[in-house]
Amino acid sequence: MFCEKAIELIRELQRMGDGQLPAFNEDGIRQVLEEMKALYQQNQSDVNEAKTEGRNELIPTIKFRHCCLFRNQRCIAAYLYDRLLRIRALRWEYGSVLPTAIRFHMCAEELEWFNQYKKSLATYMRSLGGEEGLDITQDVKPPKSLYIEVRCLKDHGEFEIDDGTIILLKKNSQHFLPRWKCEQLIRQGVLEHVVS
Protein backbone atom coordinates (compact mmCIF):
# COMPACT_ATOMS: atom_id res chain seq x y z
CA MET A 1 0.00 0.00 0.00
CA PHE A 2 1.14 3.56 -0.62
CA CYS A 3 2.89 5.59 2.11
CA GLU A 4 2.95 2.75 4.67
CA LYS A 5 6.74 2.79 5.07
CA ALA A 6 6.73 6.56 5.60
CA ILE A 7 4.01 6.36 8.24
CA GLU A 8 5.92 3.56 9.97
CA LEU A 9 8.89 5.95 10.36
CA ILE A 10 6.64 8.43 12.16
CA ARG A 11 5.13 5.71 14.37
CA GLU A 12 8.64 4.57 15.29
CA LEU A 13 9.37 8.04 16.72
CA GLN A 14 6.02 8.16 18.53
CA ARG A 15 6.72 4.85 20.26
CA MET A 16 9.90 6.30 21.77
CA GLY A 17 9.35 8.71 24.64
CA ASP A 18 10.61 12.26 24.73
CA GLY A 19 14.33 12.45 25.38
CA GLN A 20 14.97 9.10 23.71
CA LEU A 21 16.58 8.75 20.33
CA PRO A 22 15.83 5.59 18.34
CA ALA A 23 18.44 4.25 15.95
CA PHE A 24 18.45 6.05 12.61
CA ASN A 25 16.28 3.96 10.26
CA GLU A 26 18.38 4.18 7.11
CA ASP A 27 16.66 1.16 5.59
CA GLY A 28 13.20 2.71 6.13
CA ILE A 29 14.30 6.01 4.55
CA ARG A 30 15.77 4.13 1.57
CA GLN A 31 12.54 2.18 1.06
CA VAL A 32 10.45 5.36 1.14
CA LEU A 33 12.77 7.04 -1.37
CA GLU A 34 12.57 3.99 -3.66
CA GLU A 35 8.78 4.10 -3.45
CA MET A 36 8.84 7.80 -4.31
CA LYS A 37 11.09 7.13 -7.31
CA ALA A 38 8.76 4.40 -8.57
CA LEU A 39 5.69 6.63 -8.11
CA TYR A 40 7.39 9.47 -9.96
CA GLN A 41 8.39 7.23 -12.87
CA GLN A 42 4.85 5.79 -13.11
CA ASN A 43 3.45 9.32 -13.10
CA GLN A 44 5.87 10.43 -15.80
CA SER A 45 4.87 7.58 -18.11
CA ASP A 46 1.15 8.16 -17.44
CA VAL A 47 1.45 11.91 -18.01
CA ASN A 48 3.23 11.31 -21.32
CA GLU A 49 0.57 8.78 -22.29
CA ALA A 50 -2.26 11.13 -21.26
CA LYS A 51 -0.74 13.96 -23.31
CA THR A 52 0.07 12.02 -26.46
CA GLU A 53 -2.96 9.74 -26.60
CA GLY A 54 -5.46 12.03 -24.84
CA ARG A 55 -6.31 9.48 -22.12
CA ASN A 56 -8.04 11.67 -19.54
CA GLU A 57 -9.04 8.67 -17.41
CA LEU A 58 -5.40 8.52 -16.17
CA ILE A 59 -5.59 11.97 -14.54
CA PRO A 60 -7.18 10.81 -11.20
CA THR A 61 -4.49 8.12 -10.88
CA ILE A 62 -1.77 10.67 -11.60
CA LYS A 63 -3.20 13.03 -8.97
CA PHE A 64 -3.41 10.20 -6.42
CA ARG A 65 0.23 9.23 -6.97
CA HIS A 66 1.22 12.89 -6.78
CA CYS A 67 -0.51 13.19 -3.38
CA CYS A 68 1.33 10.05 -2.23
CA LEU A 69 4.63 11.61 -3.28
CA PHE A 70 3.89 14.73 -1.23
CA ARG A 71 2.79 12.66 1.77
CA ASN A 72 6.01 10.61 1.68
CA GLN A 73 8.02 13.81 1.38
CA ARG A 74 6.26 15.37 4.39
CA CYS A 75 6.72 12.18 6.47
CA ILE A 76 10.46 12.04 5.76
CA ALA A 77 10.83 15.74 6.56
CA ALA A 78 8.88 15.28 9.83
CA TYR A 79 11.01 12.22 10.75
CA LEU A 80 14.29 14.06 10.16
CA TYR A 81 13.12 17.28 11.84
CA ASP A 82 11.88 15.45 14.95
CA ARG A 83 15.22 13.66 15.22
CA LEU A 84 17.08 16.98 15.02
CA LEU A 85 14.89 18.43 17.77
CA ARG A 86 15.66 15.41 19.95
CA ILE A 87 19.40 15.72 19.24
CA ARG A 88 19.30 19.43 20.11
CA ALA A 89 17.57 18.60 23.41
CA LEU A 90 20.24 15.98 24.14
CA ARG A 91 22.92 18.71 23.89
CA TRP A 92 21.17 20.63 26.66
CA GLU A 93 20.65 17.51 28.76
CA TYR A 94 24.06 15.81 28.48
CA GLY A 95 26.36 18.68 27.56
CA SER A 96 28.87 18.76 24.74
CA VAL A 97 29.83 15.07 25.04
CA LEU A 98 27.08 12.56 24.29
CA PRO A 99 27.15 9.05 25.74
CA THR A 100 28.35 6.37 23.32
CA ALA A 101 24.98 4.61 23.33
CA ILE A 102 23.29 7.75 22.00
CA ARG A 103 26.01 8.51 19.46
CA PHE A 104 25.61 4.94 18.15
CA HIS A 105 21.97 5.72 17.20
CA MET A 106 22.94 8.74 15.11
CA CYS A 107 23.94 8.75 11.45
CA ALA A 108 27.07 10.60 10.24
CA GLU A 109 25.09 13.66 9.10
CA GLU A 110 23.37 13.93 12.49
CA LEU A 111 26.74 13.74 14.26
CA GLU A 112 28.01 16.50 12.00
CA TRP A 113 24.90 18.60 12.74
CA PHE A 114 25.35 18.01 16.49
CA ASN A 115 28.98 19.16 16.32
CA GLN A 116 28.02 22.31 14.39
CA TYR A 117 25.22 23.06 16.87
CA LYS A 118 27.63 22.51 19.75
CA LYS A 119 30.14 24.96 18.20
CA SER A 120 27.46 27.57 17.50
CA LEU A 121 26.16 27.33 21.07
CA ALA A 122 29.71 27.62 22.48
CA THR A 123 30.39 30.69 20.33
CA TYR A 124 27.17 32.30 21.52
CA MET A 125 27.94 31.55 25.19
CA ARG A 126 31.45 33.05 24.83
CA SER A 127 29.89 36.25 23.47
CA LEU A 128 27.82 36.70 26.68
CA GLY A 129 28.95 37.87 30.09
CA GLY A 130 32.30 39.54 29.43
CA GLU A 131 35.66 37.80 29.03
CA GLU A 132 34.78 34.43 30.50
CA GLY A 133 31.42 34.07 28.81
CA LEU A 134 28.25 32.72 30.35
CA ASP A 135 27.29 29.04 30.44
CA ILE A 136 23.56 29.15 29.73
CA THR A 137 23.30 25.35 29.93
CA GLN A 138 24.06 25.28 33.68
CA ASP A 139 20.74 26.09 35.30
CA VAL A 140 18.17 24.30 33.18
CA LYS A 141 15.70 24.60 36.07
CA PRO A 142 15.74 27.66 38.36
CA PRO A 143 17.62 26.77 41.56
CA LYS A 144 15.88 26.85 44.95
CA SER A 145 19.21 27.12 46.77
CA LEU A 146 22.81 27.78 45.77
CA TYR A 147 24.15 24.64 47.49
CA ILE A 148 22.79 21.12 47.21
CA GLU A 149 23.57 17.78 48.75
CA VAL A 150 24.78 15.20 46.26
CA ARG A 151 25.74 11.53 46.35
CA CYS A 152 28.49 10.18 44.12
CA LEU A 153 27.26 7.26 41.98
CA LYS A 154 30.68 6.22 40.66
CA ASP A 155 34.34 6.95 41.28
CA HIS A 156 35.20 10.21 39.51
CA GLY A 157 38.42 11.38 41.13
CA GLU A 158 39.30 14.87 42.32
CA PHE A 159 36.92 17.76 41.82
CA GLU A 160 37.92 21.38 42.48
CA ILE A 161 35.43 24.07 43.43
CA ASP A 162 35.91 27.87 43.13
CA ASP A 163 37.55 28.49 46.49
CA GLY A 164 40.31 26.01 45.61
CA THR A 165 38.99 23.19 47.76
CA ILE A 166 39.60 19.80 46.19
CA ILE A 167 36.99 17.15 46.88
CA LEU A 168 37.51 13.46 46.18
CA LEU A 169 34.41 12.03 44.50
CA LYS A 170 34.26 8.36 45.47
CA LYS A 171 31.32 6.04 44.98
CA ASN A 172 28.57 6.45 47.64
CA SER A 173 30.20 9.53 49.24
CA GLN A 174 27.94 12.52 49.97
CA HIS A 175 28.90 16.17 49.60
CA PHE A 176 27.38 19.64 50.01
CA LEU A 177 28.42 21.51 46.84
CA PRO A 178 27.54 24.61 44.84
CA ARG A 179 24.72 23.71 42.48
CA TRP A 180 26.27 25.31 39.41
CA LYS A 181 29.54 23.37 39.85
CA CYS A 182 27.91 19.94 40.05
CA GLU A 183 24.89 20.25 37.75
CA GLN A 184 26.86 19.01 34.73
CA LEU A 185 28.05 15.96 36.70
CA ILE A 186 24.45 15.26 37.73
CA ARG A 187 23.39 15.24 34.07
CA GLN A 188 26.29 12.93 33.19
CA GLY A 189 25.24 10.47 35.88
CA VAL A 190 28.31 10.90 38.11
CA LEU A 191 26.36 12.56 40.93
CA GLU A 192 22.75 12.44 42.06
CA HIS A 193 20.87 15.13 43.95
CA VAL A 194 19.91 13.92 47.43
CA VAL A 195 16.47 15.27 48.26
CA SER A 196 15.86 15.42 52.02
C-alpha positions in Angstrom: 0.0 0.0 0.0 1.1 3.6 -0.6 2.9 5.6 2.1 2.9 2.7 4.7 6.7 2.8 5.1 6.7 6.6 5.6 4.0 6.4 8.2 5.9 3.6 10.0 8.9 6.0 10.4 6.6 8.4 12.2 5.1 5.7 14.4 8.6 4.6 15.3 9.4 8.0 16.7 6.0 8.2 18.5 6.7 4.9 20.3 9.9 6.3 21.8 9.3 8.7 24.6 10.6 12.3 24.7 14.3 12.5 25.4 15.0 9.1 23.7 16.6 8.8 20.3 15.8 5.6 18.3 18.4 4.3 16.0 18.4 6.1 12.6 16.3 4.0 10.3 18.4 4.2 7.1 16.7 1.2 5.6 13.2 2.7 6.1 14.3 6.0 4.5 15.8 4.1 1.6 12.5 2.2 1.1 10.4 5.4 1.1 12.8 7.0 -1.4 12.6 4.0 -3.7 8.8 4.1 -3.5 8.8 7.8 -4.3 11.1 7.1 -7.3 8.8 4.4 -8.6 5.7 6.6 -8.1 7.4 9.5 -10.0 8.4 7.2 -12.9 4.9 5.8 -13.1 3.5 9.3 -13.1 5.9 10.4 -15.8 4.9 7.6 -18.1 1.1 8.2 -17.4 1.5 11.9 -18.0 3.2 11.3 -21.3 0.6 8.8 -22.3 -2.3 11.1 -21.3 -0.7 14.0 -23.3 0.1 12.0 -26.5 -3.0 9.7 -26.6 -5.5 12.0 -24.8 -6.3 9.5 -22.1 -8.0 11.7 -19.5 -9.0 8.7 -17.4 -5.4 8.5 -16.2 -5.6 12.0 -14.5 -7.2 10.8 -11.2 -4.5 8.1 -10.9 -1.8 10.7 -11.6 -3.2 13.0 -9.0 -3.4 10.2 -6.4 0.2 9.2 -7.0 1.2 12.9 -6.8 -0.5 13.2 -3.4 1.3 10.1 -2.2 4.6 11.6 -3.3 3.9 14.7 -1.2 2.8 12.7 1.8 6.0 10.6 1.7 8.0 13.8 1.4 6.3 15.4 4.4 6.7 12.2 6.5 10.5 12.0 5.8 10.8 15.7 6.6 8.9 15.3 9.8 11.0 12.2 10.7 14.3 14.1 10.2 13.1 17.3 11.8 11.9 15.4 15.0 15.2 13.7 15.2 17.1 17.0 15.0 14.9 18.4 17.8 15.7 15.4 19.9 19.4 15.7 19.2 19.3 19.4 20.1 17.6 18.6 23.4 20.2 16.0 24.1 22.9 18.7 23.9 21.2 20.6 26.7 20.6 17.5 28.8 24.1 15.8 28.5 26.4 18.7 27.6 28.9 18.8 24.7 29.8 15.1 25.0 27.1 12.6 24.3 27.1 9.1 25.7 28.4 6.4 23.3 25.0 4.6 23.3 23.3 7.7 22.0 26.0 8.5 19.5 25.6 4.9 18.1 22.0 5.7 17.2 22.9 8.7 15.1 23.9 8.8 11.4 27.1 10.6 10.2 25.1 13.7 9.1 23.4 13.9 12.5 26.7 13.7 14.3 28.0 16.5 12.0 24.9 18.6 12.7 25.4 18.0 16.5 29.0 19.2 16.3 28.0 22.3 14.4 25.2 23.1 16.9 27.6 22.5 19.8 30.1 25.0 18.2 27.5 27.6 17.5 26.2 27.3 21.1 29.7 27.6 22.5 30.4 30.7 20.3 27.2 32.3 21.5 27.9 31.6 25.2 31.4 33.0 24.8 29.9 36.3 23.5 27.8 36.7 26.7 28.9 37.9 30.1 32.3 39.5 29.4 35.7 37.8 29.0 34.8 34.4 30.5 31.4 34.1 28.8 28.3 32.7 30.3 27.3 29.0 30.4 23.6 29.1 29.7 23.3 25.4 29.9 24.1 25.3 33.7 20.7 26.1 35.3 18.2 24.3 33.2 15.7 24.6 36.1 15.7 27.7 38.4 17.6 26.8 41.6 15.9 26.8 45.0 19.2 27.1 46.8 22.8 27.8 45.8 24.1 24.6 47.5 22.8 21.1 47.2 23.6 17.8 48.8 24.8 15.2 46.3 25.7 11.5 46.3 28.5 10.2 44.1 27.3 7.3 42.0 30.7 6.2 40.7 34.3 7.0 41.3 35.2 10.2 39.5 38.4 11.4 41.1 39.3 14.9 42.3 36.9 17.8 41.8 37.9 21.4 42.5 35.4 24.1 43.4 35.9 27.9 43.1 37.5 28.5 46.5 40.3 26.0 45.6 39.0 23.2 47.8 39.6 19.8 46.2 37.0 17.1 46.9 37.5 13.5 46.2 34.4 12.0 44.5 34.3 8.4 45.5 31.3 6.0 45.0 28.6 6.5 47.6 30.2 9.5 49.2 27.9 12.5 50.0 28.9 16.2 49.6 27.4 19.6 50.0 28.4 21.5 46.8 27.5 24.6 44.8 24.7 23.7 42.5 26.3 25.3 39.4 29.5 23.4 39.9 27.9 19.9 40.1 24.9 20.3 37.7 26.9 19.0 34.7 28.1 16.0 36.7 24.5 15.3 37.7 23.4 15.2 34.1 26.3 12.9 33.2 25.2 10.5 35.9 28.3 10.9 38.1 26.4 12.6 40.9 22.7 12.4 42.1 20.9 15.1 43.9 19.9 13.9 47.4 16.5 15.3 48.3 15.9 15.4 52.0 
